[in-house]
């Protein structure tokens, strides 16, 4: 190999190495720029916030999910839509009563929404739907909170995906794809996001130079990381209007299918109640031990088996998903009622005041369940009267 050829090849090798280094440098610059853009720009966009919220929810990172939703704001708007929907289906109210209770619902709005936020946060933390008993114990606000949750559809709505995120400046919009689990009805919830990041807003000004008006627009400076959060579901009422009729039809079909069983056993229970009352009557008001044992036998051998038989007959009726809540309430009511009777019978046999107290407590639970069942069957939006607020 002569010297010219050697030098030529060495120059080609140098040129190739230089090009490779330049290409590597460009790649590194693009990579670093992409990382910087991701950290400084994309992570501050509503697109990122919504993507993070959906990913967090599906990956069970509920803490991160809560960072992207302002539940206080969402529940306030949702409460208004839900209560309108409740009154829409309550046919037992006169216009005067409807107006009265609508005003009442406005009065308790903040309390109810605070309870809803606590319920949602507890569910996200534990996976369990629990009730804010310290606020609503004894139905003091005139509303069955569990029934309200059921009618809100929140417990059986699955979030699937998000699309069409649009950044409009200090607010943004997005479409959240959901499915109502019972009916498998798909729907697109339109949500609004707001930027909770800190910032400085400088107002604009205007002045004249040689008769020409000059305007300087305002400028917004965002400090630190932007915090995009969902603050409203704009079409929640439309979602309720779309899904509720199908659910109510399934519920109505189940009620019709079980009506004969309920009516037949109600007549039996009425007769047994009359017999039970008669058995406790004495001339001096004192029930003897023999009489107490007779009453206990009547409870254990007649009343409780009748309750079990009715539930067995109800269990034979097919239950659609839209009627599952009512069917479960009836099962729970039957179980609690049987327990109440069992403790009452035990109290009679052993002359045990503690057993009577337990029976009374269980009876109160039964009454609450039965009232919930009645309100569900008759589409009642309210308790029988407006309670006095504490």
C-alpha positions as CSV (number, residue, x, y, z in Angstrom):
1,X,0.0,0.0,0.0
2,X,1.6,3.3,-1.1
3,X,1.6,6.4,1.1
4,X,-1.2,8.2,-0.9
5,X,-3.6,5.3,-0.5
6,X,-2.8,5.0,3.2
7,X,-3.4,8.8,3.8
8,X,-6.6,8.7,1.9
9,X,-8.0,5.8,3.9
10,X,-6.9,7.4,7.2
11,X,-8.8,10.6,6.2
12,X,-11.9,8.6,5.3
13,X,-11.7,6.9,8.7
14,X,-11.3,10.2,10.5
15,X,-14.2,11.6,8.5
16,X,-16.4,8.6,9.4
17,X,-15.5,8.8,13.1
18,X,-16.3,12.6,13.1
19,X,-19.7,11.9,11.5
20,X,-20.4,9.2,14.0
21,X,-19.5,11.5,16.9
22,X,-21.7,14.3,15.4
23,X,-24.6,11.8,15.0
24,X,-24.1,10.6,18.6
25,X,-24.0,14.2,19.8
26,X,-27.2,15.1,17.9
27,X,-28.9,12.0,19.4
28,X,-27.8,12.9,22.9
29,X,-29.0,16.5,22.4
30,X,-32.4,15.2,21.1
31,X,-32.7,12.8,24.0
32,X,-31.8,15.4,26.6
33,X,-34.1,17.9,25.0
34,X,-36.9,15.4,25.1
35,X,-36.3,14.7,28.8
36,X,-36.2,18.4,29.5
37,X,-39.4,19.0,27.6
38,X,-41.0,16.1,29.4
39,X,-40.0,17.4,32.8
40,X,-40.6,21.1,32.2
41,X,-43.5,21.1,29.7
42,X,-45.4,17.9,29.2
43,X,-45.7,17.1,32.9
44,X,-47.3,20.5,33.3
45,X,-50.1,19.8,30.8
46,X,-53.6,18.6,31.3
47,X,-52.8,15.7,28.9
48,X,-50.2,14.4,31.4
49,X,-52.6,14.9,34.4
50,X,-55.4,12.9,32.8
51,X,-53.0,10.2,31.6
52,X,-51.6,9.9,35.1
53,X,-55.0,9.8,36.7
54,X,-56.2,6.9,34.5
55,X,-52.9,5.0,34.8
56,X,-52.9,5.5,38.6
57,X,-56.5,4.3,38.9
58,X,-55.8,1.2,36.8
59,X,-52.6,0.4,38.6
60,X,-54.2,0.8,42.0
61,X,-52.1,3.9,42.8
62,X,-55.0,5.7,44.4
63,X,-52.9,8.4,46.1
64,X,-51.7,9.7,42.8
65,X,-55.2,9.4,41.4
66,X,-56.5,11.7,44.2
67,X,-53.9,14.2,43.3
68,X,-55.5,14.8,40.0
69,X,-59.2,15.2,41.1
70,X,-60.6,18.0,43.2
71,X,-63.3,15.9,44.9
72,X,-64.8,18.9,46.8
73,X,-65.6,20.7,43.5
74,X,-66.7,17.6,41.6
75,X,-69.1,16.5,44.3
76,X,-70.8,19.9,44.6
77,X,-71.7,20.0,40.9
78,X,-72.6,16.3,40.9
79,X,-74.8,16.7,44.0
80,X,-76.9,19.3,42.1
81,X,-77.4,17.0,39.1
82,X,-78.2,14.0,41.3
83,X,-80.8,15.6,43.4
84,X,-82.6,16.9,40.3
85,X,-82.6,13.3,39.0
86,X,-84.0,12.0,42.3
87,X,-87.0,14.4,42.3
88,X,-87.6,13.6,38.6
89,X,-88.7,10.0,39.5
90,X,-90.5,10.7,42.8
91,X,-94.1,10.7,41.7
92,X,-95.5,10.9,45.2
93,X,-94.6,14.6,45.8
94,X,-96.9,17.5,45.1
95,X,-95.4,20.6,43.5
96,X,-95.4,22.3,46.9
97,X,-93.6,19.4,48.6
98,X,-91.2,19.2,45.7
99,X,-90.3,22.8,46.1
100,X,-90.0,22.4,49.9
101,X,-87.6,19.5,49.7
102,X,-85.6,20.9,46.8
103,X,-84.9,23.9,49.1
104,X,-84.0,21.6,51.9
105,X,-81.6,19.7,49.7
106,X,-79.8,23.0,49.0
107,X,-79.5,23.7,52.8
108,X,-77.7,20.4,53.5
109,X,-75.7,20.5,50.3
110,X,-72.3,21.1,51.9
111,X,-72.8,18.5,54.6
112,X,-73.8,15.9,52.1
113,X,-70.9,16.7,49.8
114,X,-68.4,16.5,52.7
115,X,-69.8,13.1,53.5
116,X,-69.5,12.0,49.8
117,X,-65.8,13.1,49.7
118,X,-65.0,11.1,52.8
119,X,-66.8,8.1,51.4
120,X,-64.8,8.3,48.1
121,X,-61.5,8.8,49.8
122,X,-62.1,5.9,52.2
123,X,-63.0,3.7,49.2
124,X,-59.9,4.7,47.4
125,X,-57.8,4.0,50.5
126,X,-59.4,0.7,51.6
127,X,-61.4,-0.5,48.6
128,X,-64.6,-0.5,50.8
129,X,-67.7,1.6,50.4
130,X,-68.5,2.8,54.0
131,X,-70.9,5.4,55.2
132,X,-70.1,8.6,57.1
133,X,-72.0,7.5,60.2
134,X,-70.8,10.3,62.4
135,X,-72.6,12.8,60.2
136,X,-75.7,10.9,59.1
137,X,-76.3,8.4,61.9
138,X,-80.0,8.0,62.5
139,X,-80.9,9.6,59.1
140,X,-80.7,12.9,60.8
141,X,-80.6,14.7,57.5
142,X,-83.7,12.9,56.2
143,X,-81.7,11.1,53.6
144,X,-80.6,7.5,53.3
145,X,-76.9,8.1,52.3
146,X,-76.4,4.5,51.1
147,X,-79.5,4.8,48.8
148,X,-78.2,8.1,47.6
149,X,-74.8,6.5,46.7
150,X,-76.6,3.7,44.8
151,X,-78.6,6.2,42.8
152,X,-75.5,8.2,42.0
153,X,-74.1,5.1,40.0
154,X,-70.7,5.8,41.4
155,X,-70.3,2.4,42.9
156,X,-70.9,0.6,39.7
157,X,-69.3,2.9,37.1
158,X,-65.9,1.8,35.6
159,X,-63.5,4.3,34.2
160,X,-62.0,3.0,31.0
161,X,-59.9,5.6,29.2
162,X,-59.5,9.3,28.4
163,X,-59.3,11.1,25.1
164,X,-59.8,14.5,23.4
165,X,-57.9,16.5,26.0
166,X,-57.9,20.2,25.1
167,X,-55.9,22.9,26.8
168,X,-57.8,26.1,26.9
169,X,-55.3,28.1,29.0
170,X,-56.2,28.1,32.7
171,X,-58.8,25.4,32.1
172,X,-59.0,22.3,30.0
173,X,-61.6,19.7,28.9
174,X,-61.4,16.0,28.4
175,X,-63.7,13.1,27.5
176,X,-63.5,10.2,30.0
177,X,-64.8,6.9,28.7
178,X,-66.8,5.0,31.3
179,X,-69.1,1.9,31.4
180,X,-72.0,1.4,33.8
181,X,-71.3,-2.1,35.1
182,X,-74.9,-3.4,35.5
183,X,-76.2,-2.4,32.0
184,X,-72.9,-2.3,30.3
185,X,-73.9,1.1,28.9
186,X,-70.9,3.0,27.6
187,X,-70.8,6.7,28.0
188,X,-68.4,9.6,27.6
189,X,-68.2,11.9,30.6
190,X,-67.1,15.4,29.7
191,X,-64.9,16.8,32.5
192,X,-63.3,20.2,33.1
193,X,-59.9,20.7,34.6
194,X,-58.4,23.7,36.2
195,X,-54.8,24.6,36.9
196,X,-54.1,24.9,40.6
197,X,-50.4,25.8,40.1
198,X,-49.1,29.0,41.6
199,X,-48.6,32.0,39.4
200,X,-48.5,35.8,38.9
201,X,-50.9,37.5,36.6
202,X,-50.0,41.0,35.4
203,X,-52.9,43.0,34.1
204,X,-52.7,44.7,30.7
205,X,-52.7,48.4,30.1
206,X,-53.1,50.9,27.3
207,X,-51.8,54.4,26.3
208,X,-51.7,56.8,23.4
209,X,-48.7,57.9,21.3
210,X,-49.3,60.6,18.6
211,X,-53.0,59.9,18.7
212,X,-52.6,56.1,18.3
213,X,-53.9,53.8,21.1
214,X,-51.4,51.2,22.1
215,X,-52.6,48.2,24.1
216,X,-50.3,45.8,26.1
217,X,-52.0,42.5,27.0
218,X,-51.8,40.9,30.4
219,X,-49.2,38.3,31.0
220,X,-49.4,35.2,33.2
221,X,-46.3,33.7,34.9
222,X,-46.7,30.2,36.3
223,X,-44.4,29.4,39.2
224,X,-43.4,25.9,40.0
225,X,-45.2,22.7,38.8
226,X,-48.6,23.1,37.3
227,X,-51.3,21.1,39.1
228,X,-54.2,20.2,36.7
229,X,-57.2,18.7,38.5
230,X,-60.6,17.6,37.4
231,X,-63.1,20.0,39.0
232,X,-66.4,19.2,37.2
233,X,-68.3,16.6,35.3
234,X,-70.3,18.7,32.9
235,X,-72.7,16.1,31.6
236,X,-73.2,13.9,34.8
237,X,-77.0,14.6,34.6
238,X,-77.0,13.4,31.0
239,X,-75.3,10.2,32.2
240,X,-77.9,9.6,34.9
241,X,-80.7,10.2,32.3
242,X,-79.1,7.8,29.9
243,X,-78.5,4.9,32.3
244,X,-81.2,5.3,35.0
245,X,-84.2,4.3,32.9
246,X,-82.8,0.9,32.0
247,X,-81.9,0.3,35.6
248,X,-85.3,1.3,36.8
249,X,-86.9,-1.0,34.3
250,X,-84.9,-3.9,35.5
251,X,-85.9,-3.0,39.1
252,X,-89.5,-2.7,38.2
253,X,-89.5,-6.1,36.5
254,X,-88.0,-7.7,39.6
255,X,-90.5,-6.0,41.8
256,X,-93.4,-7.2,39.7
257,X,-91.9,-10.8,39.7
258,X,-91.7,-10.8,43.5
259,X,-94.9,-9.0,44.3
260,X,-97.0,-12.1,44.7
261,X,-94.5,-13.6,47.2
262,X,-94.2,-10.4,49.2
263,X,-98.0,-9.9,49.4
264,X,-98.7,-13.5,50.3
265,X,-96.1,-13.5,53.2
266,X,-97.2,-10.1,54.4
267,X,-100.6,-11.5,55.1
268,X,-99.0,-14.4,57.0
269,X,-96.8,-12.0,59.0
270,X,-99.8,-9.9,59.9
271,X,-101.6,-12.9,61.3
272,X,-98.5,-14.0,63.2
273,X,-97.9,-10.6,64.6
274,X,-101.5,-10.6,65.9
275,X,-101.0,-14.0,67.5
276,X,-97.7,-12.8,69.1
277,X,-99.4,-9.8,70.6
278,X,-102.2,-11.9,72.0
279,X,-99.8,-14.4,73.6
280,X,-98.2,-11.6,75.6
281,X,-101.4,-10.4,77.1
282,X,-102.0,-11.2,80.8
283,X,-104.4,-10.0,83.4
284,X,-101.7,-8.6,85.7
285,X,-99.1,-7.6,83.0
286,X,-96.7,-10.3,84.2
287,X,-95.7,-13.0,81.9
288,X,-95.0,-16.3,83.6
289,X,-92.0,-18.5,82.8
290,X,-94.3,-21.1,81.1
291,X,-95.8,-18.4,79.0
292,X,-92.4,-17.0,78.1
293,X,-91.3,-20.4,76.9
294,X,-94.5,-20.8,74.8
295,X,-93.9,-17.4,73.1
296,X,-90.2,-18.4,72.5
297,X,-91.4,-21.6,70.9
298,X,-93.8,-19.7,68.7
299,X,-91.0,-17.5,67.6
300,X,-88.5,-20.3,66.9
301,X,-91.0,-22.7,65.4
302,X,-93.3,-20.4,63.5
303,X,-92.1,-16.8,62.9
304,X,-88.5,-17.6,62.1
305,X,-89.2,-20.5,59.7
306,X,-91.7,-18.3,57.9
307,X,-89.1,-15.6,57.4
308,X,-86.7,-18.2,56.1
309,X,-89.3,-19.6,53.7
310,X,-90.1,-16.2,52.3
311,X,-86.4,-15.5,51.6
312,X,-86.1,-18.9,50.0
313,X,-89.0,-18.2,47.7
314,X,-87.5,-14.8,46.8
315,X,-84.2,-16.4,46.1
316,X,-85.9,-18.5,43.4
317,X,-86.7,-15.4,41.4
318,X,-84.0,-14.4,38.8
319,X,-82.3,-11.1,39.8
320,X,-81.0,-8.8,37.1
321,X,-78.1,-6.6,37.9
322,X,-80.3,-3.5,38.0
323,X,-82.3,-5.2,40.8
324,X,-79.3,-6.6,42.7
325,X,-79.3,-3.8,45.3
326,X,-83.0,-4.4,46.2
327,X,-82.5,-8.2,46.4
328,X,-79.5,-7.8,48.6
329,X,-81.4,-5.4,50.9
330,X,-84.2,-7.9,51.3
331,X,-81.6,-10.6,52.2
332,X,-80.0,-8.4,54.7
333,X,-83.4,-7.4,56.2
334,X,-84.4,-11.0,56.5
335,X,-81.1,-11.9,58.2
336,X,-81.3,-9.0,60.7
337,X,-85.0,-9.7,61.4
338,X,-84.2,-13.4,62.2
339,X,-81.4,-12.4,64.5
340,X,-83.6,-9.9,66.3
341,X,-86.3,-12.6,66.9
342,X,-83.6,-15.1,68.0
343,X,-82.3,-12.7,70.7
344,X,-85.8,-11.9,71.7
345,X,-86.6,-15.6,72.2
346,X,-83.4,-16.1,74.1
347,X,-84.3,-13.1,76.3
348,X,-87.7,-14.7,77.1
349,X,-86.2,-18.1,77.9
350,X,-83.3,-16.8,80.1
351,X,-85.0,-13.7,81.3
352,X,-81.9,-11.9,80.0
353,X,-82.2,-8.1,79.6
354,X,-79.0,-7.9,77.6
355,X,-80.6,-10.2,75.0
356,X,-83.6,-7.9,74.8
357,X,-81.4,-4.9,74.3
358,X,-79.6,-6.6,71.4
359,X,-83.0,-7.6,69.9
360,X,-84.1,-4.0,70.1
361,X,-80.9,-2.7,68.4
362,X,-81.3,-5.3,65.6
363,X,-85.0,-4.3,65.2
364,X,-84.0,-0.7,64.7
365,X,-81.5,-1.9,62.0
366,X,-84.4,-3.9,60.4
367,X,-86.6,-0.8,60.4
368,X,-83.9,1.3,58.7
369,X,-83.5,-1.4,56.0
370,X,-87.2,-1.8,55.5
371,X,-87.5,2.0,55.0
372,X,-84.7,1.9,52.5
373,X,-86.5,-0.9,50.6
374,X,-89.7,1.1,50.6
375,X,-88.0,4.2,49.3
376,X,-86.3,2.2,46.6
377,X,-89.5,0.5,45.5
378,X,-91.5,3.8,45.4
379,X,-88.7,5.9,43.9
380,X,-88.9,8.2,47.0
381,X,-86.4,11.0,47.0
382,X,-86.9,12.1,50.5
383,X,-87.8,10.9,54.0
384,X,-91.4,11.2,55.1
385,X,-90.8,14.7,56.7
386,X,-88.2,17.4,56.8
387,X,-86.1,16.8,59.9
388,X,-84.9,19.5,62.2
389,X,-81.2,20.3,61.6
390,X,-79.0,20.1,64.7
